[in-house]
């Protein structure tokens, strides 16, 4: 198997995802490596940048690429590795890898551009990311072997590995490149003469090679500290390699922390055995980062300073009271967020921000109904008193000014939100809805759970929230983003000081606090009540939240239901929906809402649905008609199996995901993206089916939670409501039906005597019914559903399947007849299709010197037969075939997205040729000017070979064409006539008709768009079958121009038609064929309005009057006003009538002026104005 065949096999078996090269644009070269060239490109489907990377097609290279792909698929390297998307192929058959683009470039370039802006915190961070990535590789027993600053990428200021050392592994030689000499461990050097060989290439001992990666890591750590390439002042050659192997290393850069330089020196030790493992390197770096962070926290939060209270603020003291080398303890806050009601009441006599007796509140302290503190961490700091503080003797007033009033032994960091308008809310439902949302967002973000909301803009209420910094949160998404920054990005502020001690007592060495429960909060002078979030929200909402949060995960409420090909119902593993509103959860007020169902399924599908808690109801939709389910379901009548499902159900909760006006769910981003990719693919049927098979076919909008039991017996279907008490009522029915036990959903037996305990038990709830089941298709956006409907092609219409341009360079220009095989990609699933096409020049012009016919259709392509006409002088090898496949996409299972919306008609008719007749006519659909016609022919008679077929004339519903015979066919007329008398010559003519809405054709294997005339024939006025009508139309327009707005217009038109001995139907059809001409629109509207040549249709007349009016046709402007005034063809609207009469009056239409006068007089469509 060749390497090309191997790659294609991997693509077919989906080991590698394939992308069409046409999906990428703005491609430009950005690098050239030993591995191959690199190009930057834009990905059209997502508008993001990617990298295209070329490679050699030798067996060893492809083998290593496949190995790399398998490694990436087997292990999740997403956080540390640039993504590998798949592969593409250029028009000249060259394969390229499709890779993620690193906007920061390589580490080398990044350090060159950004080094001066990096502090040691940044350098530690980058070093730790690098060592962590290598550590992860080593844990998976993967060795990189090619670590250098040109093979490490920077994305969003973070380090990512470009690959697993692929570049080095695919080298065809064991020689070490001098470009990477400073990074390669010297024990791998074998210096012979002027060559440098890699002794590790054959001796692949994993543990030794791990130490080689550690050596490279040490060099990279030095590079991070210096910003320079190692040995940048030396030439990379054999001499440098020899010196490195003898112990040459770079010097320590001034300002480098000693522990950091010690670390990289250990990493590049000449003795591999003395080098640390990469795990040890990571641990040491983590310790360095922690130490640095400790000092940063102390300085940033001024933990060693006192607190100065000025009446409305808490400021750190001017001078520190504790040393900076103390013990810092940071622990996560484990309790609930805290609620403070009615804060900063200016009428209160309390001011917690004042140290003296002045309780008057500063205007800067804004009152608020609710203050919510979200503590993230508790911080304590213990250190020795500074000597300058202990020995301070200048009196209390100076003491306070210098060292503050208080010292906090503990503080809370986090974030604060204020709600300013909460007390004005009177709706309990709105309050509960917000409390529910707040609780859910808080728990989801804090515990790093997926928030099941995609778009909460539809929430009917959201209060005025602001942060302590004054930023307003106007929508739920703002709350989510703020919470994410708080808990995930750790953007924290000090929100509370506790365990307070007077600064004067601290100086004396006392340890007791003012009040263990007292706290000081920035911006909070007083409050009415302090509550936990749980207490404030309330037990009922908390219970529902806790349950719903659990149910989302336990019952997979965001997943769809899959119908497998074996007719089994399964829950999808993919998230199909997100909430756009808080689901409605109703708790049954009566614990014993129970009933008994007895249901007899009539089909195999019904049996499966009932077994999975989907029960047939009068209003339920027929699931078998849902999109992408039909092929999975085969009807199987079960009436002969005379059994009934006996179901006992006890409802506790009802979850509703829709209201009377809208859904509370929408497609998840991943589902929507998967649908989009499937729609845009060349095989949309296959990929859409795959998406729904993966994400689900069904989705319930109502879910009942409770408990259920079942049995199967022979009986008639009915429903029995259980009386109260439940146990006695149920037992009576069981006795009557001779049932001694029931089964739980898991198959456990519940004896009749144990039913009382089962009824009382509220634990182990489960889904007992799915109701209001819809298709996942139904929740998609309208435009996506429309495009899916186009793909489904339920009317089995003929469509443009795919298009292409193929060069003819391989043909022989000396021949007069040529054959060209054209293969298509992807292959088709049927041979029932047709190809239209033509020969075009390299300038994109149609060449009439050649005819082309297509045949030998199969799954993989077709053949073209090209014949030279009239001793053509054009060089065929400089030409191209422009081709278009048409057929039923549902049958072919290929459907290009590029021309999918083009509406087409298809006509097929057999013609019996007659001697001396070359022109024939075929009836078609209604035709119009600028429609495009495509013609094909197939001769079913032996010994006769027409050479071409051409359009000659057309009318409103027919096409005239000419059969052009070959010279051979006409060389012996007598002989031909004799044959014709014996055998009728039959030619099948196929006509493909495109409406005038489309002028060009998008090409699948090229970026070009081609004019439709290059393949087909445009219907123009000069080849219309009866041009004399055009003369009559001009006379008609001139005849009633001055009278066109009179009531007798229709009668005048009819009289003129009779006078000129014309036919109403014939004229109407002509107008219909040239309906886009400005002068014809008004006539066609009049014909519809008065029923001339057609049935009277005021709606179509109105639409045409409107179209002509918008084009500035004066008579139509007036007529549009009349339509609105009288409600003809549209709803009556005097305001619009006045508007259009005004437009007509401005163009001196007298009747419009008169009508305007009436409108002003009566105040119709405008204000009454007798003067006007």
MOHU-V278862 format. One record per backbone hydrogen bond with DSSP energy under -1.0 kcal/mol. NH is the residue of the N-H (numbers start at 1). CO is the residue of the C=O. E is the energy in kcal/mol with one decimal. If there is no record, write none. Layout:
# MOHU-V278862
nh=NH co=CO e=E
nh=NH co=CO e=E
This chain:
# MOHU-V278862
nh=6 co=2 e=-2.3
nh=7 co=3 e=-2.5
nh=8 co=4 e=-2.6
nh=9 co=5 e=-2.3
nh=10 co=6 e=-2.2
nh=11 co=7 e=-2.1
nh=12 co=8 e=-2.7
nh=13 co=9 e=-2.5
nh=14 co=11 e=-1.4
nh=15 co=10 e=-2.6
nh=16 co=10 e=-1.5
nh=19 co=87 e=-2.4
nh=23 co=20 e=-1.9
nh=24 co=21 e=-1.7
nh=25 co=42 e=-2.3
nh=28 co=40 e=-2.3
nh=30 co=38 e=-3.0
nh=31 co=38 e=-1.3
nh=33 co=36 e=-2.4
nh=38 co=31 e=-2.9
nh=39 co=52 e=-2.9
nh=40 co=28 e=-3.0
nh=41 co=50 e=-2.3
nh=42 co=25 e=-3.1
nh=43 co=48 e=-2.9
nh=44 co=23 e=-2.6
nh=47 co=43 e=-2.4
nh=50 co=41 e=-2.6
nh=51 co=99 e=-2.9
nh=52 co=39 e=-2.8
nh=53 co=97 e=-2.1
nh=54 co=37 e=-2.7
nh=62 co=58 e=-2.2
nh=63 co=59 e=-2.4
nh=64 co=60 e=-2.0
nh=65 co=61 e=-2.2
nh=66 co=62 e=-2.5
nh=67 co=63 e=-2.1
nh=68 co=64 e=-2.5
nh=69 co=65 e=-2.5
nh=70 co=66 e=-2.5
nh=71 co=67 e=-2.3
nh=72 co=68 e=-2.2
nh=73 co=69 e=-2.1
nh=74 co=70 e=-2.5
nh=75 co=71 e=-1.8
nh=77 co=75 e=-1.2
nh=80 co=77 e=-1.8
nh=81 co=77 e=-1.7
nh=82 co=161 e=-2.4
nh=85 co=98 e=-2.4
nh=86 co=98 e=-1.4
nh=87 co=17 e=-2.4
nh=88 co=96 e=-2.4
nh=90 co=94 e=-2.7
nh=93 co=90 e=-1.8
nh=96 co=88 e=-2.3
nh=97 co=53 e=-2.9
nh=98 co=86 e=-2.8
nh=99 co=51 e=-3.2
nh=100 co=83 e=-2.7
nh=104 co=154 e=-1.8
nh=105 co=102 e=-1.7
nh=107 co=152 e=-2.6
nh=108 co=149 e=-2.1
nh=110 co=106 e=-2.6
nh=111 co=107 e=-2.6
nh=112 co=108 e=-1.8
nh=113 co=109 e=-2.0
nh=114 co=110 e=-3.1
nh=115 co=111 e=-1.5
nh=117 co=114 e=-1.7
nh=118 co=115 e=-1.5
nh=123 co=119 e=-2.1
nh=124 co=120 e=-2.6
nh=125 co=121 e=-2.1
nh=126 co=122 e=-2.5
nh=127 co=123 e=-2.5
nh=128 co=124 e=-2.6
nh=129 co=125 e=-2.4
nh=130 co=126 e=-2.3
nh=131 co=127 e=-2.5
nh=132 co=128 e=-2.5
nh=133 co=129 e=-2.0
nh=134 co=130 e=-2.2
nh=135 co=131 e=-2.6
nh=136 co=132 e=-2.2
nh=137 co=133 e=-1.8
nh=138 co=134 e=-2.6
nh=139 co=135 e=-2.3
nh=140 co=136 e=-1.1
nh=141 co=138 e=-1.8
nh=142 co=137 e=-2.6
nh=151 co=148 e=-2.1
nh=153 co=160 e=-3.1
nh=154 co=105 e=-2.6
nh=155 co=158 e=-2.7
nh=158 co=155 e=-1.2
nh=160 co=153 e=-2.6
nh=161 co=80 e=-3.4
nh=162 co=151 e=-1.5
nh=169 co=165 e=-1.7
nh=170 co=166 e=-1.6
nh=171 co=168 e=-1.1
nh=176 co=196 e=-2.9
nh=180 co=177 e=-1.5
nh=183 co=180 e=-1.5
nh=184 co=180 e=-1.1
nh=188 co=185 e=-1.8
nh=189 co=186 e=-1.9
nh=190 co=197 e=-1.4
nh=192 co=195 e=-1.8
nh=195 co=192 e=-2.2
nh=197 co=190 e=-2.1
nh=198 co=174 e=-3.1
nh=199 co=188 e=-2.4
nh=201 co=198 e=-1.1
nh=203 co=199 e=-1.1
nh=204 co=202 e=-1.3
nh=205 co=203 e=-1.7
nh=209 co=205 e=-2.5
nh=210 co=206 e=-2.1
nh=211 co=207 e=-1.4
nh=212 co=208 e=-1.3
nh=213 co=209 e=-1.9
nh=214 co=210 e=-1.8
nh=215 co=211 e=-2.0
nh=216 co=212 e=-2.2
nh=217 co=213 e=-2.3
nh=218 co=214 e=-2.3
nh=219 co=215 e=-1.9
nh=220 co=216 e=-2.1
nh=221 co=217 e=-2.3
nh=222 co=218 e=-1.9
nh=223 co=219 e=-2.2
nh=224 co=220 e=-2.2
nh=225 co=221 e=-1.4
nh=226 co=222 e=-1.5
nh=227 co=223 e=-3.1
nh=232 co=229 e=-1.2
nh=234 co=231 e=-1.9
nh=237 co=235 e=-1.2
nh=241 co=237 e=-2.0
nh=242 co=238 e=-2.1
nh=243 co=239 e=-2.1
nh=244 co=240 e=-2.6
nh=245 co=241 e=-2.2
nh=246 co=242 e=-1.1
nh=247 co=244 e=-1.6
nh=248 co=243 e=-2.5
nh=256 co=253 e=-1.8
nh=261 co=257 e=-2.1
nh=262 co=258 e=-2.6
nh=263 co=259 e=-1.3
nh=264 co=260 e=-2.1
nh=265 co=261 e=-1.9
nh=266 co=262 e=-1.8
nh=267 co=263 e=-1.9
nh=268 co=264 e=-1.7
nh=269 co=266 e=-1.3
nh=274 co=271 e=-1.7
nh=275 co=272 e=-1.1
nh=281 co=277 e=-2.0
nh=282 co=278 e=-2.2
nh=283 co=279 e=-2.1
nh=284 co=280 e=-2.4
nh=285 co=281 e=-2.3
nh=286 co=282 e=-2.3
nh=287 co=283 e=-2.0
nh=288 co=284 e=-2.2
nh=289 co=285 e=-2.5
nh=290 co=286 e=-2.3
nh=291 co=287 e=-2.4
nh=292 co=288 e=-2.4
nh=293 co=289 e=-2.6
nh=294 co=290 e=-2.1
nh=295 co=291 e=-1.7
nh=296 co=292 e=-1.9
nh=297 co=293 e=-2.7
nh=298 co=294 e=-2.2
nh=299 co=295 e=-2.0
nh=300 co=296 e=-3.0
nh=301 co=297 e=-2.7
nh=303 co=298 e=-1.4
nh=305 co=302 e=-1.7
nh=307 co=406 e=-3.6
nh=308 co=315 e=-3.6
nh=310 co=313 e=-1.5
nh=311 co=353 e=-2.3
nh=315 co=308 e=-2.7
nh=317 co=306 e=-2.2
nh=319 co=402 e=-2.1
nh=321 co=304 e=-3.4
nh=322 co=304 e=-1.9
nh=323 co=384 e=-2.2
nh=327 co=382 e=-3.3
nh=329 co=380 e=-2.7
nh=331 co=378 e=-2.4
nh=333 co=376 e=-2.2
nh=338 co=373 e=-2.2
nh=339 co=531 e=-3.7
nh=340 co=371 e=-3.0
nh=341 co=529 e=-2.2
nh=342 co=369 e=-3.1
nh=343 co=368 e=-1.6
nh=344 co=526 e=-2.2
nh=348 co=345 e=-1.7
nh=352 co=525 e=-3.2
nh=354 co=351 e=-1.5
nh=359 co=357 e=-1.1
nh=365 co=362 e=-1.9
nh=366 co=364 e=-1.1
nh=368 co=343 e=-1.8
nh=370 co=419 e=-1.9
nh=371 co=340 e=-2.7
nh=372 co=417 e=-3.1
nh=373 co=338 e=-3.0
nh=374 co=415 e=-3.2
nh=376 co=413 e=-3.4
nh=377 co=413 e=-1.8
nh=378 co=331 e=-3.4
nh=379 co=411 e=-2.7
nh=380 co=329 e=-2.3
nh=382 co=327 e=-2.3
nh=386 co=321 e=-2.6
nh=390 co=386 e=-2.5
nh=391 co=387 e=-2.1
nh=392 co=389 e=-1.4
nh=399 co=395 e=-2.2
nh=400 co=396 e=-2.9
nh=401 co=397 e=-2.0
nh=402 co=398 e=-2.0
nh=403 co=399 e=-3.4
nh=404 co=400 e=-2.2
nh=405 co=307 e=-2.7
nh=406 co=307 e=-2.0
nh=407 co=501 e=-2.3
nh=409 co=499 e=-2.0
nh=410 co=498 e=-1.7
nh=411 co=379 e=-2.0
nh=412 co=496 e=-2.7
nh=413 co=377 e=-2.3
nh=414 co=493 e=-2.9
nh=415 co=374 e=-1.4
nh=417 co=372 e=-2.4
nh=418 co=466 e=-2.8
nh=419 co=370 e=-2.6
nh=420 co=464 e=-1.4
nh=425 co=422 e=-1.5
nh=431 co=427 e=-2.1
nh=432 co=428 e=-3.0
nh=433 co=429 e=-2.3
nh=434 co=430 e=-2.2
nh=435 co=431 e=-2.6
nh=436 co=432 e=-2.5
nh=437 co=433 e=-2.3
nh=438 co=434 e=-3.1
nh=439 co=435 e=-2.3
nh=440 co=436 e=-2.4
nh=441 co=437 e=-2.9
nh=442 co=438 e=-2.5
nh=443 co=439 e=-2.4
nh=444 co=440 e=-2.7
nh=445 co=441 e=-2.6
nh=446 co=442 e=-2.6
nh=447 co=443 e=-1.9
nh=448 co=445 e=-1.4
nh=449 co=444 e=-3.4
nh=454 co=579 e=-1.6
nh=459 co=456 e=-1.8
nh=465 co=473 e=-1.1
nh=466 co=418 e=-1.8
nh=467 co=471 e=-2.4
nh=468 co=416 e=-1.1
nh=470 co=467 e=-1.9
nh=473 co=465 e=-2.4
nh=478 co=475 e=-1.0
nh=479 co=475 e=-1.5
nh=480 co=476 e=-2.4
nh=481 co=477 e=-2.4
nh=482 co=478 e=-2.5
nh=483 co=479 e=-2.5
nh=484 co=480 e=-2.4
nh=485 co=481 e=-2.2
nh=486 co=482 e=-1.7
nh=487 co=483 e=-2.8
nh=488 co=484 e=-2.6
nh=489 co=484 e=-1.7
nh=491 co=485 e=-2.6
nh=492 co=490 e=-1.3
nh=493 co=414 e=-2.4
nh=495 co=412 e=-2.6
nh=496 co=412 e=-1.4
nh=497 co=520 e=-2.8
nh=498 co=410 e=-3.1
nh=501 co=407 e=-2.0
nh=503 co=405 e=-2.6
nh=506 co=502 e=-2.2
nh=507 co=503 e=-1.8
nh=509 co=506 e=-1.6
nh=510 co=505 e=-2.3
nh=514 co=500 e=-2.7
nh=518 co=515 e=-1.3
nh=520 co=497 e=-2.3
nh=524 co=521 e=-2.1
nh=528 co=341 e=-3.1
nh=531 co=339 e=-2.8
nh=533 co=337 e=-2.2
nh=536 co=532 e=-2.4
nh=537 co=533 e=-2.8
nh=538 co=534 e=-2.2
nh=542 co=538 e=-2.1
nh=543 co=539 e=-2.9
nh=544 co=540 e=-2.2
nh=545 co=541 e=-3.3
nh=546 co=542 e=-3.3
nh=547 co=543 e=-2.6
nh=548 co=544 e=-3.5
nh=549 co=545 e=-3.4
nh=550 co=546 e=-1.8
nh=551 co=547 e=-3.3
nh=552 co=548 e=-2.7
nh=554 co=550 e=-3.5
nh=555 co=551 e=-2.8
nh=559 co=556 e=-1.7
nh=561 co=698 e=-2.6
nh=562 co=570 e=-3.6
nh=564 co=568 e=-3.1
nh=567 co=564 e=-2.1
nh=570 co=562 e=-2.5
nh=572 co=560 e=-2.6
nh=576 co=558 e=-2.0
nh=577 co=558 e=-1.8
nh=578 co=666 e=-2.5
nh=579 co=452 e=-5.1
nh=580 co=664 e=-3.0
nh=581 co=664 e=-1.2
nh=584 co=656 e=-1.9
nh=586 co=654 e=-2.5
nh=588 co=652 e=-3.1
nh=593 co=590 e=-1.1
nh=594 co=592 e=-1.6
nh=595 co=649 e=-2.0
nh=596 co=720 e=-3.0
nh=597 co=647 e=-2.8
nh=598 co=718 e=-2.4
nh=599 co=645 e=-2.1
nh=607 co=603 e=-2.0
nh=608 co=604 e=-2.0
nh=609 co=605 e=-2.7
nh=610 co=606 e=-2.8
nh=611 co=607 e=-2.0
nh=613 co=610 e=-1.7
nh=614 co=609 e=-2.9
nh=625 co=622 e=-1.8
nh=626 co=623 e=-1.9
nh=629 co=626 e=-1.3
nh=632 co=629 e=-2.1
nh=638 co=602 e=-2.2
nh=641 co=638 e=-2.0
nh=642 co=639 e=-1.0
nh=644 co=713 e=-4.3
nh=645 co=599 e=-3.4
nh=646 co=711 e=-3.3
nh=647 co=597 e=-3.3
nh=648 co=709 e=-2.9
nh=649 co=595 e=-2.5
nh=650 co=707 e=-2.8
nh=651 co=593 e=-2.3
nh=652 co=705 e=-3.0
nh=653 co=705 e=-2.2
nh=654 co=586 e=-2.1
nh=655 co=703 e=-3.1
nh=656 co=584 e=-2.9
nh=657 co=701 e=-3.3
nh=659 co=662 e=-3.2
nh=664 co=657 e=-3.0
nh=666 co=578 e=-2.1
nh=668 co=576 e=-2.5
nh=672 co=668 e=-2.7
nh=673 co=669 e=-2.4
nh=674 co=670 e=-2.3
nh=675 co=671 e=-2.4
nh=676 co=672 e=-2.3
nh=677 co=673 e=-2.7
nh=678 co=674 e=-2.0
nh=679 co=675 e=-2.8
nh=680 co=676 e=-2.2
nh=681 co=678 e=-1.1
nh=687 co=683 e=-2.4
nh=688 co=684 e=-2.7
nh=689 co=685 e=-2.3
nh=690 co=686 e=-2.1
nh=691 co=687 e=-2.3
nh=692 co=688 e=-2.6
nh=693 co=689 e=-2.5
nh=694 co=690 e=-1.4
nh=695 co=691 e=-3.2
nh=696 co=692 e=-2.2
nh=697 co=561 e=-2.6
nh=698 co=561 e=-2.4
nh=699 co=774 e=-2.5
nh=701 co=772 e=-1.5
nh=702 co=771 e=-1.9
nh=703 co=655 e=-2.4
nh=704 co=769 e=-2.5
nh=705 co=653 e=-2.8
nh=706 co=766 e=-3.0
nh=707 co=650 e=-1.9
nh=709 co=648 e=-2.4
nh=710 co=743 e=-1.9
nh=711 co=646 e=-1.9
nh=713 co=644 e=-2.6
nh=718 co=598 e=-1.5
nh=720 co=596 e=-2.8
nh=729 co=725 e=-1.8
nh=730 co=726 e=-2.9
nh=731 co=727 e=-2.7
nh=732 co=728 e=-2.0
nh=733 co=729 e=-1.6
nh=734 co=730 e=-2.4
nh=735 co=731 e=-2.4
nh=736 co=732 e=-2.2
nh=737 co=733 e=-1.9
nh=738 co=735 e=-1.0
nh=739 co=734 e=-2.7
nh=742 co=750 e=-2.2
nh=743 co=710 e=-2.8
nh=744 co=748 e=-2.6
nh=747 co=744 e=-1.6
nh=750 co=742 e=-3.1
nh=752 co=740 e=-2.0
nh=754 co=751 e=-1.4
nh=755 co=752 e=-1.0
nh=758 co=754 e=-1.8
nh=759 co=755 e=-2.5
nh=760 co=756 e=-1.6
nh=761 co=757 e=-1.4
nh=766 co=706 e=-3.1
nh=768 co=704 e=-2.6
nh=769 co=704 e=-1.1
nh=770 co=613 e=-3.3
nh=771 co=702 e=-3.0
nh=774 co=699 e=-3.0
nh=776 co=697 e=-1.3
nh=778 co=775 e=-1.4
nh=779 co=776 e=-1.1
nh=780 co=777 e=-1.3
nh=785 co=781 e=-2.4
nh=786 co=782 e=-2.4
nh=787 co=783 e=-2.2
nh=788 co=784 e=-2.2
nh=789 co=785 e=-2.6
nh=790 co=786 e=-1.9
nh=791 co=787 e=-1.8
nh=792 co=788 e=-2.9
nh=793 co=789 e=-1.9
nh=796 co=793 e=-2.3
nh=799 co=887 e=-3.0
nh=801 co=885 e=-2.8
nh=804 co=883 e=-2.0
nh=806 co=881 e=-2.2
nh=808 co=879 e=-1.7
nh=811 co=808 e=-1.6
nh=815 co=812 e=-1.5
nh=818 co=866 e=-2.9
nh=820 co=864 e=-2.5
nh=822 co=862 e=-3.2
nh=824 co=860 e=-2.9
nh=828 co=859 e=-3.4
nh=829 co=892 e=-1.8
nh=833 co=831 e=-1.5
nh=834 co=886 e=-2.5
nh=836 co=884 e=-2.7
nh=838 co=882 e=-1.8
nh=840 co=880 e=-2.5
nh=841 co=845 e=-2.7
nh=844 co=841 e=-1.9
nh=847 co=839 e=-2.8
nh=851 co=867 e=-2.4
nh=853 co=865 e=-2.4
nh=855 co=863 e=-2.4
nh=858 co=861 e=-2.6
nh=862 co=822 e=-2.4
nh=863 co=855 e=-3.0
nh=864 co=820 e=-3.1
nh=865 co=853 e=-3.3
nh=866 co=818 e=-2.7
nh=867 co=851 e=-2.7
nh=868 co=816 e=-2.7
nh=869 co=849 e=-3.4
nh=878 co=875 e=-1.7
nh=879 co=876 e=-1.7
nh=880 co=840 e=-2.5
nh=881 co=806 e=-2.9
nh=882 co=838 e=-2.5
nh=883 co=804 e=-2.6
nh=884 co=836 e=-2.4
nh=885 co=802 e=-2.9
nh=886 co=834 e=-3.1
nh=887 co=799 e=-2.0
nh=891 co=888 e=-1.3
nh=892 co=888 e=-2.2
nh=893 co=889 e=-2.5
nh=895 co=682 e=-2.9
nh=896 co=801 e=-3.1
nh=902 co=899 e=-1.1
nh=905 co=993 e=-2.0
nh=907 co=991 e=-3.0
nh=909 co=989 e=-2.4
nh=911 co=987 e=-3.0
nh=913 co=985 e=-2.9
nh=917 co=914 e=-1.7
nh=920 co=961 e=-2.5
nh=922 co=959 e=-2.3
nh=924 co=957 e=-2.9
nh=927 co=956 e=-3.8
nh=929 co=1073 e=-4.8
nh=930 co=1019 e=-3.4
nh=931 co=928 e=-1.9
nh=932 co=994 e=-2.3
nh=933 co=1017 e=-3.1
nh=934 co=992 e=-2.4
nh=936 co=990 e=-2.0
nh=938 co=988 e=-1.9
nh=940 co=986 e=-2.5
nh=947 co=964 e=-2.7
nh=948 co=964 e=-1.8
nh=950 co=962 e=-2.4
nh=952 co=960 e=-3.0
nh=953 co=960 e=-1.3
nh=954 co=1023 e=-1.4
nh=955 co=958 e=-2.4
nh=959 co=922 e=-2.5
nh=960 co=953 e=-2.8
nh=961 co=920 e=-2.6
nh=962 co=950 e=-3.3
nh=963 co=918 e=-2.7
nh=964 co=948 e=-2.8
nh=970 co=966 e=-1.1
nh=976 co=972 e=-2.8
nh=977 co=973 e=-3.2
nh=978 co=974 e=-2.6
nh=979 co=975 e=-2.2
nh=980 co=976 e=-2.5
nh=981 co=977 e=-2.0
nh=982 co=978 e=-1.3
nh=983 co=979 e=-3.5
nh=987 co=911 e=-2.8
nh=988 co=938 e=-3.2
nh=989 co=909 e=-3.1
nh=990 co=936 e=-2.5
nh=991 co=907 e=-3.5
nh=992 co=934 e=-2.3
nh=993 co=905 e=-3.0
nh=994 co=932 e=-2.6
nh=995 co=903 e=-1.1
nh=998 co=995 e=-1.3
nh=1001 co=1010 e=-3.4
nh=1003 co=1008 e=-1.9
nh=1010 co=1001 e=-2.9
nh=1012 co=999 e=-2.0
nh=1014 co=1011 e=-2.0
nh=1015 co=1012 e=-1.6
nh=1016 co=1012 e=-2.8
nh=1017 co=933 e=-2.9
nh=1019 co=931 e=-2.9
nh=1023 co=1020 e=-1.1
nh=1024 co=1021 e=-1.6
nh=1025 co=954 e=-2.8
nh=1029 co=1026 e=-1.0
nh=1032 co=1028 e=-1.6
nh=1033 co=1029 e=-2.7
nh=1034 co=1030 e=-1.9
nh=1035 co=1031 e=-1.9
nh=1036 co=1032 e=-2.8
nh=1037 co=1033 e=-2.4
nh=1038 co=1034 e=-1.9
nh=1039 co=1035 e=-2.6
nh=1040 co=1036 e=-2.0
nh=1046 co=1043 e=-1.9
nh=1049 co=1046 e=-1.5
nh=1052 co=1048 e=-2.6
nh=1053 co=1049 e=-2.3
nh=1054 co=1050 e=-2.1
nh=1055 co=1051 e=-2.3
nh=1056 co=1052 e=-2.2
nh=1057 co=1053 e=-2.1
nh=1058 co=1054 e=-2.2
nh=1059 co=1055 e=-2.6
nh=1060 co=1056 e=-2.0
nh=1061 co=1058 e=-1.4
nh=1062 co=1057 e=-2.7
nh=1067 co=1063 e=-2.3
nh=1068 co=1064 e=-2.7
nh=1069 co=1065 e=-2.6
nh=1070 co=1066 e=-1.7
nh=1071 co=1067 e=-2.6
nh=1072 co=1068 e=-2.4
nh=1073 co=1069 e=-2.0
nh=1074 co=1070 e=-1.6
nh=1077 co=1074 e=-1.4
nh=1081 co=1077 e=-1.4
nh=1084 co=1080 e=-2.9
nh=1085 co=1081 e=-2.2
nh=1086 co=1082 e=-2.1
nh=1087 co=1083 e=-2.6
nh=1088 co=1084 e=-2.1
nh=1089 co=1085 e=-2.6
nh=1090 co=1086 e=-2.4
nh=1092 co=1087 e=-2.4
nh=1097 co=1088 e=-2.4
nh=1101 co=1097 e=-1.9
nh=1102 co=1098 e=-2.7
nh=1103 co=1099 e=-2.3
nh=1104 co=1100 e=-2.1
nh=1105 co=1101 e=-2.8
nh=1106 co=1102 e=-2.6
nh=1107 co=1103 e=-2.1
nh=1108 co=1104 e=-2.8
nh=1109 co=1105 e=-2.7
nh=1110 co=1106 e=-2.3
nh=1112 co=1109 e=-1.7
nh=1113 co=1108 e=-2.6
nh=1117 co=1113 e=-1.6
nh=1118 co=1114 e=-1.7
nh=1119 co=1115 e=-2.4
nh=1120 co=1116 e=-2.6
nh=1121 co=1117 e=-1.5
nh=1122 co=1118 e=-1.8
nh=1123 co=1119 e=-2.3
nh=1124 co=1120 e=-2.1
nh=1125 co=1121 e=-2.2
nh=1126 co=1122 e=-2.6
nh=1127 co=1123 e=-1.3
nh=1128 co=1123 e=-1.9
nh=1133 co=1124 e=-2.2
nh=1137 co=1133 e=-2.3
nh=1138 co=1134 e=-2.8
nh=1139 co=1135 e=-1.8
nh=1140 co=1136 e=-2.4
nh=1141 co=1137 e=-2.6
nh=1142 co=1138 e=-2.4
nh=1143 co=1139 e=-1.7
nh=1144 co=1140 e=-2.4
nh=1145 co=1141 e=-2.9
nh=1146 co=1142 e=-1.8
nh=1147 co=1144 e=-1.0
nh=1148 co=1145 e=-2.0
nh=1149 co=1144 e=-1.8
nh=1153 co=1149 e=-1.7
nh=1154 co=1150 e=-2.3
nh=1155 co=1151 e=-2.3
nh=1156 co=1152 e=-2.2
nh=1157 co=1153 e=-2.0
nh=1158 co=1154 e=-1.8
nh=1159 co=1155 e=-2.3
nh=1160 co=1156 e=-2.7
nh=1161 co=1157 e=-2.4
nh=1162 co=1158 e=-2.4
nh=1163 co=1159 e=-1.2
nh=1164 co=1159 e=-2.2
nh=1169 co=1160 e=-2.2
